[in-house]
């Protein structure tokens, strides 16, 4: 199997390797169940040797107390146990998913009734319930499947209902409903696709448990006494004294190992499938790949004599898709000098925020750095451990995120959150800490008393100032401002831009300013990088980009900026966007 196919199937990394192991185990058991009975020369129900014979060339695993071949029992039992497990799991998923769907989507009295039934079902003791139902219905295949379904459906129903409750209030569903979409359309187009990532690993886990339950029911004597299964083999071995002789070695261990291998195989597959259908479950952040790791002496060293504080070299970031890889960044290279402001401009989806995440080593899965480097004072950040990166974030490099409200904890005051940012790196007494917080708040144009406020009590511009203060509180040398004016009105945008420009000059910061608003970047940056579809299409000093660039895409961006002069501006200076342009380079 080629490496490209492995990547496409998600069979790389730790979960991918476990998936391969799981599939191999399950494939072995399926071949044993399907082809085994035709390959074994003895009939599982016929006497073919002396009772309790030890393994020989004719009987590889010996015989049971009736002289029946244990290998023949084992392969027939695999077929029965796997069949009951699959059918039982299928019954569980059908019942649980339908009840969860009805309760979660329609809600109201139906939801209340089903939830009370689920609560009662989940509070009943598992093993006694299983035995009572099994004894009442009598030993058979049907009994086993019914017991599995009745015992396990409630957990699936509850999880499915929770997912649907979340899905039915999301934007796409509400938008479709507002346009007149009916229930059938919403279920087919929005609800079912949303619960499939939950149903697939649920089914795998349910098959796993169902096989264990089938073996337990058969071991307890609730299976079909005329049918060979792994559980019935264990039941008869225990009932007929196999543990009193050496017979347990070939009579008990093989079906026990069959159950263990099957359960482990499904567990490994379930672990792989959970990550495959839900990328959020993958490793939180991809710090480094083996090819980028450098041999170091265990001590972080930065060469601060270099002119460039940040160097992005041939950086390529990819996101896996079903048909291959999508390149979010393609061979991006640029540098940021000491005290320099580099503006990164591009349309939505051009890769601007991906650059910020890659520099901070906070690239979210399933994205990964395919090639290239990000160096801080010559040190490859991808080669650092999580602890080393933690020490650098905030103290050497800092990020001003674009969504200030999302970056702030709604249940903590501003002062507590700013204190956390300091205490992550060093210890300070309470008086010094409060003095530092007051200093930063005043530095970003806010009163010290604002520290006792909660985020929801502040305006958008004030929250953005708080986020800027938190980024600067540990005196970093390099700051990434990722669209810090997004969602703010034009007047507040001007105030934030002026604040950033003032702080950058006052503190001598190196900065990357990311925005899709070219006039803002022209006003603030020393040098500009133009991105399109993840590639750099133009780069240079601000004045060259503004006046003399011959790149067609850049020229279209520049020409699209409205040129206003002072005679066009109302006497009350009402046009703040005109102020942005006039106050900048053009």
C-alpha positions, 0 to 999 in steps of 0.5 A, a space after each residue: 500500500 502506497 504512502 499516499 493511500 495511507 495518508 488518504 485513509 488516515 493510517 498514519 501516526 499513532 491512531 493510524 498504526 492502531 487502526 492497521 493493527 485493529 483491521 489486521 486482527 478483525 480480518 484474521 477473525 473474519 477469515 477464521 469465521 467465514 472460511 474456517 469451517 470449510 477448511 477444517 477436516 472435522 465436524 464440530 458436532 461429530 465425535 472425532 477422537 478420544 475425549 479430552 485428548 491432548 493436541 496432536 497432528 490430527 487434532 491441533 487443539 485436542 478434543 473436548 470431553 465428548 471427543 469433538 475437535 476443538 479447532 472445529 468448535 473454535 471456527 464455528 464459534 467465531 461465526 456465531 459469536 461475530 454474527 450475534 455481535 453484529 446483529 445485536 449491535 445493529 439492533 442497538 443502533 437502530 433502536 437507539 438512533 431512532 429514539 434519540 432522533 425523535 426525542 432530540 429533533 421534535 422535543 417537547 412532551 415526546 422528549 420528556 417521555 423518552 428521557 424518563 424511560 432512558 433514565 429508568 433504563 440506565 439506572 437498572 443494574 446491568 448484569 441482573 437485568 441481562 440475566 432476568 431478560 435472558 431467563 424469561 425469554 429462554 436460551 436462543 440466538 434471538 434471546 441474546 440479540 434482544 438482551 443486547 438491544 434492550 440493555 444497550 439502546 439507552 446509552 446510544 439514544 442519549 448520546 444521539 439526542 444530545 448531538 441532535 439538540 446541538 445540531 437543530 439550533 445551529 446556523 445552517 439549520 435555522 437558515 434553512 428553516 427560515 427559507 421554508 425547509 421542511 423536516 424531511 429536508 432538514 433531517 436529510 441535509 443537515 441532521 443525518 450528516 451531522 450525526 454520522 461522525 457520532 454513529 460510526 464510532 458508536 457502532 464499532 464500540 457497540 459491536 465490541 460490547 455486544 460480542 462480550 455480552 454474547 460470550 457472557 450470556 452463553 457462558 451463563 447458559 443463556 445461549 442456544 445449547 445446540 449452537 457452538 459459540 465462544 461463550 458456549 465453549 467456555 460454559 461447557 469447559 467450566 461445567 465439565 471440569 476442564 479447569 481440574 485437568 490440563 484440558 483448560 490449556 487447549 479448551 479454554 484459552 483458544 476461545 478466550 484469546 479469540 474474544 480478546 483479539 476480536 475485542 482489541 481489534 474493534 477497540 483499535 478500529 474505534 479509536 482510529 475511526 473517532 479521530 478519522 471522523 472527528 479531527 478535533 480528537 487528534 493530537 491537540 497541536 502538532 509541535 514538530 515532525 521527526 524530520 524537523 527535530 534538531 539535535 540540541 544539548 537540552 538547553 534552548 539557545 537563541 542567537 539575538 545578534 541576528 538582524 531578523 527576529 522571525 524567519 519563515 522559510 519555504 513554509 508549506 501547510 497542508 490539510 488532508 482531504 478525501 481526494 488528497 491534500 489541500 495546500 493552505 500555504 505553499 512555499 511561503 518565505 519572508 523575514 521580520 527584522 528587529 523593530 520592523 512591522 510586516 503587513 500580511 494582506 490577502 482575501 479571506 482564505 488566502 492563508 493569513 491566519 494559518 501563517 500566524 498559527 504556524 509561527 505560534 506552533 498552534 496549528 490546529 489538526 488536521 493541518 500540518 507543516 509539510 515542509 519548511 521552517 519557522 525560526 526565532 532568532 535562528 532556532 527552529 520552533 518546530 524542534 522545541 518541546 511543548 514546555 520550551 514553546 510554553 516558555 517562549 509564548 507570551 515572553 518572546 512571542 505573543 499573539 493578538 487574536 482577531 476575536 477578542 470576546 472569544 479570547 477572554 473568559 466570560 466568568 473571570 474579571 479582566 484583572 484575574 485574566 491579566 494576572 494569569 498571563 503574568 503568573 504563567 511565566 514568573 512569580 510576583 507579589 500581589 502588589 507588584 502584580 496589580 501595579 503591572 496590570 494597572 500600568 498596562 491598562 493605562 498604557 492601552 488607554 483604559 482606566 485601572 478600575 476597568 480591571 474589576 470588570 467582566 468581558 461582557 461589561 466592556 465594548 468591543 473596542 475596550 475588549 480589544 484593548 484588553 487583549 492587546 494589554 494581555 499580549 504585551 504584559 510580559 514584554 515580548 519582542 515579537 507580536 502577531 496582530 491577527 486582524 485585531 480590528 475585525 468586527 469593530 466600527 470604523 471609528 474604533 478601528 482607527 483608535 486601535 490602529 493608532 494604539 498599535 502604532 504608538 505601542 510599536 514605536 514606544 516599545 520597539 516591537 517587531 510585529 506582523 500585522 494581518 488584515 484584509 484591509 489594505 489601507 490599514 496595513 499601508 498606514 501601519 507597516 514598513 513592509 507588505 506581503 501580499 497573499 493569494 491562495 496560500 502563495 506570496 504574489 508580491 512583497 516589498 516596502 510599503 511605498 513600492 507596493 503602494 506606488 510602483 508595484 507591477 504585479 497585476 493582483 497588487 495593482 487591482 488591490 491598490 486601485 480599488 482603494 477610494 482616493 479622497 482628498 480633504 475637499 471631499 470630506 465633510 466638515 465634521 470629519 465624518 468619514 473615518 475610512 477617508 482618515 485611514 487613507 489620508 493618514 497613510 501612504 496614499 
